[in-house]
Amino acid sequence: SHHGNRQAKAALRRLQRQVLCHRQRRHQQRAIIQDLPRHSRQGDLVMEAVEQTKYLKMATEFYSFYYATKIIFINYDKNDKDMSLVFPLVVNGAFTCELALKTLLLKLNIKYDKQHPLIRLFDNLPLELKRIILGYLCGVFQNTEEENLNKIIGVSDYFYEVRFVAEYTIAIDITFVLHFMEALYKTVKSVCGDVKIMPATAEENNMSECDFNKKVEEYWRSKIEKYKGK
C-alpha cells in the first residue's frame, strides 16, 4: 500500500542516518588515535586498554548473569517447575550464553560485529573450542555434534524471541539452554582463568587477585545456597 511504502522509506532513511552517524563517530575515533605521536606505541596502547576494559566488563557481566540465572533456576526447580519463572529463566540463560561467547571472543582477540544470534557468535570461535563445547553437550545429551549444532541454531534467538513470546509461536527448550550455558561457563573458566572483577578490584580490597576472585565466587555461591534452603 501507499502508506506501507512511506513507512518503509522512512525506516530506510532512519537506517541510513544511523549508518552515517556511526561512520562519522568511527572516523573521529580513528582521527584521535592517529593524532598521537607516531614514534610511540601510544595509539596501540590506547586501543589495547580499551579492548582489555571491554573484556573485563563483559566477563564481569557474564559471571553476574550466570549466578543470577542459577538462582532463578533453583527457585524454578524447587517450586515444581514454576511456570511463572520459565520466561525469566530462559531469557537470562540465553543472554548469559551470549555474554559467555563474547567474553571468549574478546579474550582471544577475535573481532565480532554487534550481533546477538548465538550461532553467529559460536561460529566465530576457534574450531578446537567449538569441539570442546559440542563435546560437553554430546556427553550430556548422548547425541552427535550435528544434532547439537541444530539445537544451538534452535535457541539462537531466544533472548529476543522469548522476551516477546506473545509475538512468536515457539517451543522453548529450557534444558538445552541451561546445559549450553553450563558448557560455556566451563569453557570461560578454562580459557580465561581468574577474571578481575570490576568495578571493585583486588587492590581496593588489599588481597591478591586470585583470593579476591575466590571471595566473589564464594559470595555468589552463598547466595545460591541461601535460595536452596528456602
Salt bridges, closest charged atoms under 4 A:
GLU48 OE2 - ARG41 NH2 2.80
ASP77 OD1 - LYS81 NZ 2.89
GLU98 OE2 - LYS102 NZ 2.83
GLU98 OE2 - HIS116 ND1 2.76
GLU145 OE2 - ARG131 NE 2.63
ASP173 OD2 - LYS151 NZ 3.61
GLU182 OE2 - LYS70 NZ 3.05
GLU217 OE1 - LYS189 NZ 3.00
GLU217 OE2 - ARG221 NH2 2.99
GLU225 OE2 - LYS228 NZ 3.60
